[in-house]
Amino acid sequence: MESSRISKKLNFLYGLPDFGFALFVYVELYYFSAFLTDYAKLSLDTVAIILAATSAIDMIWVPVTGIIIEKCNFKWGKFRSWFVLASPFVIVFFTLMFTKIGSEGLAAMIITVSFGIKTLAQNLVYSGHLSQMSIISNSPQERTSLSARKVQYNTLGILVFSAVGLPVITMFGKMTNTTTGYTLGACFFAVIYFLTCVALFALTKGVEPTADAKAESGSSKPKMSIGSMLKALFTNPPLLVILIADSFRQVGRFLIIASAFYYLKVVLNSVALMTTYLLCVNLAGFAGSFLTTPLTKAVGKKGAYMIFLSFCCAGLLVAYFFGSTPVIFIAALTVTMGMISPINAIVSAMLADTVVYDEYKNHTPARGFIMSMVNLPIKLGAFFRSLILPAALAAAGYAAGKAADAHMIAGVKNLITMYPFLFIALAIVIVLIGYRLSEKKVVEMTEEIEKRA
């Protein structure tokens, strides 16, 4: 196991790319489906095809990302190099995602292909960043602290986006037109993401062995085979449990995020509340991220995971029964989203623990591949959201410009409350029953691994 190479400066700034990531990816999460239906004015059938196709591609990239990271090792470091090699592709292809070029069929093709390329690049940076965290520290507590730092920067980015996202898009829209406003806004936030990646690339110089350094020291290890990677996945029960449980959580989370625009428009009849809503839920998420470390110290990662999600479920029930007024709805969703954000740090720390479990059991560390699996629940969540969202909107009779009736209001209300409640409750049950990797056991396995070295 590598010793820590983390300075106070690096510890403080380690989440910079998560800040930039939040700025551009929340344009996608909150406005991509709305852009397709209400601004590009594509049919619901075409939107359903785009969302399903992009989500399927998204899932395919998860194992591909892990394999690429395990197989490649560049002169600037196995994980660090992706900060500057992949992030420029995000700028070009994320911008193209928010365009309508040519006929509906051609526009759908350009959007889908652009999403695929953008997402592979994004995943390589994200997984490289996460994998680097596990190699620069051998302390479970320090890895949890770094995970919390990443979530804090991510939540800060979401908070900043909440305040400036729609105004920036509106500003570009006034300079051109509403549709192009989204195009230019997407490009603007993707450029900021690229700059944060470059900044951390500079800050992390020397924190991980480079290919040249390994060659000179004779410490280069043979690349893992695909079979070994699959073994690391399927012989790791704690990893499988957390991946399954968190996939359900992510379905619920993405449904809440993607349906907020429609709830404010249909139920509360005020899209203008979007900025207020985003500021409230993301301020709560930022505050909640500071609870991660003390709560995990008090009750462990598993306990913290279930406690946070229990509050999420409570908030959704309040929104369902009493959320017909803006104040109560925003307050209830503030609690829900404020409690769901810190779980990302807990999941990252749990995955780092499963890396230890794998190395203890199989004697061949697969940290790059295992840590890349953090994307799998996210992609599965996005995939099922992409199936559920257009189907639920169609069942509710939603169409851009159509007046809301009782049936439409009820359908959209269920979409943002009861559907997520069911998925999040399943995640709680799965972790409660299936996740059995204790903090004490991780420490014991770490000590045994260090004795082998």
FENZI-V395357 format. One record per residue. N is the residue number from 1. RES is the residue in one small letter. PHI is phi in whole degrees, 0 to 359 (NA if undefined). PSI is psi in whole degrees, -180 to 180 (* if undefined). Layout:
((N,RES,PHI,PSI) (N,RES,PHI,PSI))
This chain:
((1,m,NA,141) (2,e,282,147) (3,s,279,166) (4,s,291,139) (5,r,238,28) (6,i,263,115) (7,s,277,167) (8,k,298,-37) (9,k,295,-46) (10,l,293,-40) (11,n,302,-41) (12,f,288,-35) (13,l,256,7) (14,y,297,-23) (15,g,270,10) (16,l,309,-50) (17,p,298,-27) (18,d,291,-32) (19,f,296,-51) (20,g,295,-38) (21,f,301,-45) (22,a,298,-39) (23,l,300,-45) (24,f,273,-36) (25,v,287,-25) (26,y,282,-18) (27,v,299,-43) (28,e,292,-48) (29,l,294,-41) (30,y,270,-28) (31,y,237,-7) (32,f,297,-52) (33,s,294,-37) (34,a,295,-38) (35,f,299,-44) (36,l,294,-42) (37,t,276,-43) (38,d,257,-18) (39,y,244,-50) (40,a,287,-19) (41,k,57,45) (42,l,278,152) (43,s,293,157) (44,l,299,-33) (45,d,296,-44) (46,t,294,-41) (47,v,299,-43) (48,a,299,-41) (49,i,296,-45) (50,i,298,-48) (51,l,295,-40) (52,a,292,-43) (53,a,295,-45) (54,t,294,-37) (55,s,290,-36) (56,a,295,-45) (57,i,301,-43) (58,d,306,-44) (59,m,291,-39) (60,i,301,-37) (61,w,292,-20) (62,v,299,-59) (63,p,294,-33) (64,v,299,-42) (65,t,301,-47) (66,g,299,-41) (67,i,294,-45) (68,i,300,-46) (69,i,295,-40) (70,e,291,-34) (71,k,276,-23) (72,c,256,146) (73,n,209,109) (74,f,262,170) (75,k,294,-21) (76,w,267,3) (77,g,122,146) (78,k,300,-40) (79,f,256,-39) (80,r,296,-33) (81,s,301,-30) (82,w,294,-21) (83,f,304,-38) (84,v,253,-17) (85,l,278,-35) (86,a,258,-32) (87,s,299,-32) (88,p,299,-31) (89,f,294,-28) (90,v,297,-41) (91,i,302,-51) (92,v,294,-50) (93,f,275,-24) (94,f,291,-38) (95,t,300,-44) (96,l,293,-23) (97,m,297,-28) (98,f,254,51) (99,t,229,160) (100,k,230,98) (101,i,250,120) (102,g,77,-154) (103,s,292,170) (104,e,300,-41) (105,g,294,-45) (106,l,295,-42) (107,a,299,-43) (108,a,297,-40) (109,m,294,-45) (110,i,297,-44) (111,i,297,-44) (112,t,292,-46) (113,v,296,-42) (114,s,297,-41) (115,f,301,-44) (116,g,299,-46) (117,i,291,-44) (118,k,302,-43) (119,t,289,-38) (120,l,299,-45) (121,a,298,-45) (122,q,299,-43) (123,n,295,-38) (124,l,297,-42) (125,v,294,-48) (126,y,298,-47) (127,s,290,-37) (128,g,298,-42) (129,h,297,-46) (130,l,293,-41) (131,s,293,-36) (132,q,300,-35) (133,m,301,-38) (134,s,282,-16) (135,i,264,-19) (136,i,266,-1) (137,s,212,139) (138,n,253,12) (139,s,260,120) (140,p,304,-38) (141,q,292,-40) (142,e,291,-37) (143,r,294,-37) (144,t,296,-39) (145,s,296,-43) (146,l,295,-39) (147,s,298,-43) (148,a,297,-38) (149,r,297,-41) (150,k,299,-43) (151,v,293,-38) (152,q,298,-44) (153,y,292,-39) (154,n,298,-45) (155,t,291,-36) (156,l,298,-41) (157,g,298,-41) (158,i,297,-40) (159,l,296,-45) (160,v,298,-43) (161,f,299,-38) (162,s,302,-39) (163,a,279,-37) (164,v,247,-13) (165,g,303,-61) (166,l,295,-42) (167,p,301,-39) (168,v,295,-46) (169,i,298,-42) (170,t,296,-40) (171,m,299,-47) (172,f,295,-34) (173,g,295,-38) (174,k,291,-30) (175,m,287,-28) (176,t,233,-97) (177,n,209,170) (178,t,302,-44) (179,t,295,-47) (180,t,293,-25) (181,g,301,-40) (182,y,292,-37) (183,t,298,-50) (184,l,291,-35) (185,g,296,-42) (186,a,299,-44) (187,c,297,-44) (188,f,303,-49) (189,f,288,-30) (190,a,292,-35) (191,v,295,-41) (192,i,299,-42) (193,y,302,-47) (194,f,303,-43) (195,l,295,-36) (196,t,291,-34) (197,c,295,-43) (198,v,297,-39) (199,a,297,-45) (200,l,288,-30) (201,f,304,-44) (202,a,291,-40) (203,l,290,-27) (204,t,263,16) (205,k,299,124) (206,g,89,0) (207,v,272,-11) (208,e,222,148) (209,p,297,140) (210,t,267,167) (211,a,299,-41) (212,d,295,-42) (213,a,295,-41) (214,k,296,-40) (215,a,295,-41) (216,e,293,-36) (217,s,274,-11) (218,g,75,17) (219,s,262,8) (220,s,297,137) (221,k,252,148) (222,p,298,147) (223,k,292,144) (224,m,291,143) (225,s,281,162) (226,i,298,-36) (227,g,299,-41) (228,s,294,-37) (229,m,295,-43) (230,l,295,-36) (231,k,297,-41) (232,a,298,-29) (233,l,279,-51) (234,f,273,-6) (235,t,253,22) (236,n,235,80) (237,p,306,-44) (238,p,299,-37) (239,l,296,-47) (240,l,298,-41) (241,v,297,-48) (242,i,291,-33) (243,l,294,-42) (244,i,292,-49) (245,a,298,-45) (246,d,288,-21) (247,s,297,-42) (248,f,295,-42) (249,r,301,-43) (250,q,292,-33) (251,v,301,-49) (252,g,299,-44) (253,r,298,-46) (254,f,292,-33) (255,l,294,-41) (256,i,298,-47) (257,i,296,-50) (258,a,288,-26) (259,s,266,-5) (260,a,301,-44) (261,f,304,-45) (262,y,288,-36) (263,y,295,-47) (264,l,296,-36) (265,k,285,-46) (266,v,273,-49) (267,v,275,-47) (268,l,264,-8) (269,n,57,43) (270,s,201,89) (271,v,296,-25) (272,a,298,-20) (273,l,287,-6) (274,m,302,-43) (275,t,295,-44) (276,t,298,-45) (277,y,301,-49) (278,l,297,-41) (279,l,298,-44) (280,c,293,-51) (281,v,292,-33) (282,n,274,-26) (283,l,298,-42) (284,a,296,-40) (285,g,297,-40) (286,f,295,-44) (287,a,295,-41) (288,g,297,-30) (289,s,297,-25) (290,f,281,-9) (291,l,276,-15) (292,t,301,-55) (293,t,298,-50) (294,p,295,-36) (295,l,288,-40) (296,t,292,-33) (297,k,295,-36) (298,a,282,-43) (299,v,235,3) (300,g,83,167) (301,k,295,-44) (302,k,298,-47) (303,g,298,-43) (304,a,296,-41) (305,y,304,-47) (306,m,287,-36) (307,i,295,-48) (308,f,301,-46) (309,l,292,-31) (310,s,296,-40) (311,f,294,-35) (312,c,301,-47) (313,c,297,-40) (314,a,298,-43) (315,g,297,-39) (316,l,294,-38) (317,l,295,-41) (318,v,297,-43) (319,a,298,-38) (320,y,293,-46) (321,f,276,-28) (322,f,232,10) (323,g,271,25) (324,s,278,-6) (325,t,247,147) (326,p,303,-42) (327,v,296,-48) (328,i,291,-41) (329,f,299,-49) (330,i,295,-39) (331,a,297,-44) (332,a,294,-43) (333,l,288,-25) (334,t,297,-44) (335,v,296,-47) (336,t,301,-54) (337,m,286,-27) (338,g,293,-29) (339,m,270,-22) (340,i,276,-25) (341,s,294,-45) (342,p,298,-19) (343,i,293,-26) (344,n,301,-40) (345,a,293,-39) (346,i,295,-42) (347,v,296,-43) (348,s,300,-43) (349,a,292,-37) (350,m,297,-42) (351,l,297,-39) (352,a,299,-36) (353,d,294,-36) (354,t,289,-23) (355,v,297,-44) (356,v,298,-45) (357,y,302,-44) (358,d,295,-44) (359,e,294,-37) (360,y,296,-40) (361,k,276,-44) (362,n,257,-10) (363,h,66,8) (364,t,227,98) (365,p,301,136) (366,a,232,47) (367,r,299,-41) (368,g,299,-45) (369,f,291,-47) (370,i,295,-45) (371,m,293,-27) (372,s,292,-20) (373,m,292,-11) (374,v,301,-25) (375,n,284,-23) (376,l,299,-50) (377,p,300,-36) (378,i,297,-45) (379,k,289,-40) (380,l,296,-41) (381,g,300,-44) (382,a,294,-37) (383,f,297,-51) (384,f,290,-32) (385,r,301,-41) (386,s,293,-27) (387,l,279,-43) (388,i,286,-43) (389,l,301,-57) (390,p,294,-34) (391,a,294,-43) (392,a,292,-39) (393,l,296,-42) (394,a,295,-42) (395,a,295,-31) (396,a,280,-7) (397,g,78,25) (398,y,285,139) (399,a,206,144) (400,a,302,127) (401,g,88,-9) (402,k,278,136) (403,a,293,141) (404,a,283,138) (405,d,239,-179) (406,a,299,-38) (407,h,295,-44) (408,m,295,-43) (409,i,298,-44) (410,a,296,-41) (411,g,295,-44) (412,v,292,-36) (413,k,298,-45) (414,n,296,-36) (415,l,299,-37) (416,i,263,-10) (417,t,240,-67) (418,m,288,-38) (419,y,300,-52) (420,p,298,-37) (421,f,303,-46) (422,l,296,-43) (423,f,292,-41) (424,i,291,-38) (425,a,298,-38) (426,l,298,-40) (427,a,300,-42) (428,i,300,-47) (429,v,297,-43) (430,i,296,-45) (431,v,293,-41) (432,l,303,-44) (433,i,274,-40) (434,g,260,-25) (435,y,270,114) (436,r,233,19) (437,l,269,103) (438,s,278,162) (439,e,298,-41) (440,k,298,-42) (441,k,295,-37) (442,v,297,-43) (443,v,297,-44) (444,e,297,-42) (445,m,292,-38) (446,t,299,-43) (447,e,296,-40) (448,e,294,-42) (449,i,297,-41) (450,e,293,-31) (451,k,292,-31) (452,r,289,-28) (453,a,295,*))
